[in-house]
């Protein structure tokens, strides 16, 4: 049985700039996901239907329910925390 073992990033505190970056990454994560679904033939639908390839999440990020945004935010947040944990620095160009 597979047991997930993500790197512990709980001690990483992110600056306001990196928290802002997290939201931008989350939005892009959604855009990449949506583009992939569209390429696979998925369309917007009131309910998710794997057979018909419809999903209510094929909407702009700003229109997603908070629960869906939180999923993308967590992916972004943990990615940034992992980068910092591994010793990398993220700096914005002037």
C-alpha positions as protocol buffer text, in pm:
chain_id: "A"
residue {
  index: 1
  type: UNK
  ca { x: 0 y: 0 z: 0 }
}
residue {
  index: 2
  type: UNK
  ca { x: 126 y: 346 z: -93 }
}
residue {
  index: 3
  type: UNK
  ca { x: 181 y: 586 z: 196 }
}
residue {
  index: 4
  type: UNK
  ca { x: 232 y: 949 z: 87 }
}
residue {
  index: 5
  type: UNK
  ca { x: 533 y: 1115 z: 250 }
}
residue {
  index: 6
  type: UNK
  ca { x: 544 y: 1483 z: 150 }
}
residue {
  index: 7
  type: UNK
  ca { x: 841 y: 1686 z: 269 }
}
residue {
  index: 8
  type: UNK
  ca { x: 758 y: 1860 z: 597 }
}
residue {
  index: 9
  type: UNK
  ca { x: 738 y: 2230 z: 517 }
}
residue {
  index: 10
  type: UNK
  ca { x: 538 y: 2334 z: 822 }
}
residue {
  index: 11
  type: UNK
  ca { x: 819 y: 2546 z: 965 }
}
residue {
  index: 12
  type: UNK
  ca { x: 847 y: 2767 z: 654 }
}
residue {
  index: 13
  type: UNK
  ca { x: 707 y: 3116 z: 692 }
}
residue {
  index: 14
  type: UNK
  ca { x: 652 y: 3301 z: 368 }
}
residue {
  index: 15
  type: UNK
  ca { x: 684 y: 3675 z: 314 }
}
residue {
  index: 16
  type: UNK
  ca { x: 388 y: 3881 z: 194 }
}
residue {
  index: 17
  type: UNK
  ca { x: 541 y: 3883 z: -156 }
}
residue {
  index: 18
  type: UNK
  ca { x: 557 y: 3506 z: -167 }
}
residue {
  index: 19
  type: UNK
  ca { x: 203 y: 3474 z: -33 }
}
residue {
  index: 20
  type: UNK
  ca { x: 92 y: 3702 z: -316 }
}
residue {
  index: 21
  type: UNK
  ca { x: 285 y: 3483 z: -560 }
}
residue {
  index: 22
  type: UNK
  ca { x: 102 y: 3180 z: -418 }
}
residue {
  index: 23
  type: UNK
  ca { x: -232 y: 3319 z: -536 }
}
residue {
  index: 24
  type: UNK
  ca { x: -93 y: 3390 z: -883 }
}
residue {
  index: 25
  type: UNK
  ca { x: 46 y: 3038 z: -907 }
}
residue {
  index: 26
  type: UNK
  ca { x: -286 y: 2895 z: -786 }
}
residue {
  index: 27
  type: UNK
  ca { x: -468 y: 3079 z: -1062 }
}
residue {
  index: 28
  type: UNK
  ca { x: -220 y: 2951 z: -1320 }
}
residue {
  index: 29
  type: UNK
  ca { x: -252 y: 2595 z: -1185 }
}
residue {
  index: 30
  type: UNK
  ca { x: -625 y: 2622 z: -1256 }
}
residue {
  index: 31
  type: UNK
  ca { x: -562 y: 2764 z: -1604 }
}
residue {
  index: 32
  type: UNK
  ca { x: -323 y: 2479 z: -1688 }
}
residue {
  index: 33
  type: UNK
  ca { x: -572 y: 2223 z: -1555 }
}
residue {
  index: 34
  type: UNK
  ca { x: -860 y: 2382 z: -1750 }
}
residue {
  index: 35
  type: UNK
  ca { x: -658 y: 2397 z: -2073 }
}
residue {
  index: 36
  type: UNK
  ca { x: -576 y: 2028 z: -2032 }
}
residue {
  index: 37
  type: UNK
  ca { x: -942 y: 1938 z: -1980 }
}
residue {
  index: 38
  type: UNK
  ca { x: -1052 y: 2139 z: -2283 }
}
residue {
  index: 39
  type: UNK
  ca { x: -782 y: 1966 z: -2492 }
}
residue {
  index: 40
  type: UNK
  ca { x: -923 y: 1631 z: -2374 }
}
residue {
  index: 41
  type: UNK
  ca { x: -1270 y: 1731 z: -2491 }
}
residue {
  index: 42
  type: UNK
  ca { x: -1421 y: 1838 z: -2158 }
}
residue {
  index: 43
  type: UNK
  ca { x: -1680 y: 2118 z: -2148 }
}
residue {
  index: 44
  type: UNK
  ca { x: -1860 y: 2318 z: -1883 }
}
residue {
  index: 45
  type: UNK
  ca { x: -2157 y: 2143 z: -1721 }
}
residue {
  index: 46
  type: UNK
  ca { x: -2368 y: 2201 z: -1411 }
}
residue {
  index: 47
  type: UNK
  ca { x: -2244 y: 1871 z: -1264 }
}
residue {
  index: 48
  type: UNK
  ca { x: -1933 y: 1663 z: -1317 }
}
residue {
  index: 49
  type: UNK
  ca { x: -1999 y: 1374 z: -1552 }
}
residue {
  index: 50
  type: UNK
  ca { x: -1695 y: 1170 z: -1651 }
}
residue {
  index: 51
  type: UNK
  ca { x: -1884 y: 994 z: -1930 }
}
residue {
  index: 52
  type: UNK
  ca { x: -2006 y: 1318 z: -2090 }
}
residue {
  index: 53
  type: UNK
  ca { x: -1683 y: 1497 z: -1994 }
}
residue {
  index: 54
  type: UNK
  ca { x: -1856 y: 1788 z: -1825 }
}
residue {
  index: 55
  type: UNK
  ca { x: -1746 y: 1974 z: -1514 }
}
residue {
  index: 56
  type: UNK
  ca { x: -1865 y: 2285 z: -1332 }
}
residue {
  index: 57
  type: UNK
  ca { x: -1500 y: 2384 z: -1275 }
}
residue {
  index: 58
  type: UNK
  ca { x: -1440 y: 2495 z: -1634 }
}
residue {
  index: 59
  type: UNK
  ca { x: -1482 y: 2859 z: -1537 }
}
residue {
  index: 60
  type: UNK
  ca { x: -1233 y: 3140 z: -1470 }
}
residue {
  index: 61
  type: UNK
  ca { x: -1045 y: 3103 z: -1141 }
}
residue {
  index: 62
  type: UNK
  ca { x: -1228 y: 3401 z: -991 }
}
residue {
  index: 63
  type: UNK
  ca { x: -1560 y: 3218 z: -1040 }
}
residue {
  index: 64
  type: UNK
  ca { x: -1453 y: 2895 z: -869 }
}
residue {
  index: 65
  type: UNK
  ca { x: -1599 y: 2808 z: -530 }
}
residue {
  index: 66
  type: UNK
  ca { x: -1353 y: 2872 z: -246 }
}
residue {
  index: 67
  type: UNK
  ca { x: -1315 y: 2497 z: -189 }
}
residue {
  index: 68
  type: UNK
  ca { x: -1173 y: 2458 z: -541 }
}
residue {
  index: 69
  type: UNK
  ca { x: -953 y: 2766 z: -506 }
}
residue {
  index: 70
  type: UNK
  ca { x: -820 y: 2625 z: -179 }
}
residue {
  index: 71
  type: UNK
  ca { x: -710 y: 2307 z: -357 }
}
residue {
  index: 72
  type: UNK
  ca { x: -510 y: 2512 z: -610 }
}
residue {
  index: 73
  type: UNK
  ca { x: -378 y: 2743 z: -336 }
}
residue {
  index: 74
  type: UNK
  ca { x: -253 y: 2448 z: -134 }
}
residue {
  index: 75
  type: UNK
  ca { x: -70 y: 2308 z: -437 }
}
residue {
  index: 76
  type: UNK
  ca { x: 95 y: 2646 z: -497 }
}
residue {
  index: 77
  type: UNK
  ca { x: 171 y: 2709 z: -130 }
}
residue {
  index: 78
  type: UNK
  ca { x: 331 y: 2369 z: -75 }
}
residue {
  index: 79
  type: UNK
  ca { x: 534 y: 2405 z: -394 }
}
residue {
  index: 80
  type: UNK
  ca { x: 677 y: 2738 z: -279 }
}
residue {
  index: 81
  type: UNK
  ca { x: 742 y: 2603 z: 71 }
}
residue {
  index: 82
  type: UNK
  ca { x: 924 y: 2303 z: -78 }
}
residue {
  index: 83
  type: UNK
  ca { x: 1142 y: 2532 z: -291 }
}
residue {
  index: 84
  type: UNK
  ca { x: 1238 y: 2728 z: 23 }
}
residue {
  index: 85
  type: UNK
  ca { x: 1291 y: 2410 z: 228 }
}
residue {
  index: 86
  type: UNK
  ca { x: 1529 y: 2279 z: -37 }
}
residue {
  index: 87
  type: UNK
  ca { x: 1740 y: 2593 z: 1 }
}
residue {
  index: 88
  type: UNK
  ca { x: 1635 y: 2795 z: -300 }
}
residue {
  index: 89
  type: UNK
  ca { x: 1548 y: 3162 z: -291 }
}
residue {
  index: 90
  type: UNK
  ca { x: 1270 y: 3322 z: -490 }
}
residue {
  index: 91
  type: UNK
  ca { x: 1337 y: 3683 z: -575 }
}
residue {
  index: 92
  type: UNK
  ca { x: 1133 y: 3924 z: -783 }
}
residue {
  index: 93
  type: UNK
  ca { x: 1320 y: 4122 z: -1044 }
}
residue {
  index: 94
  type: UNK
  ca { x: 1320 y: 4496 z: -988 }
}
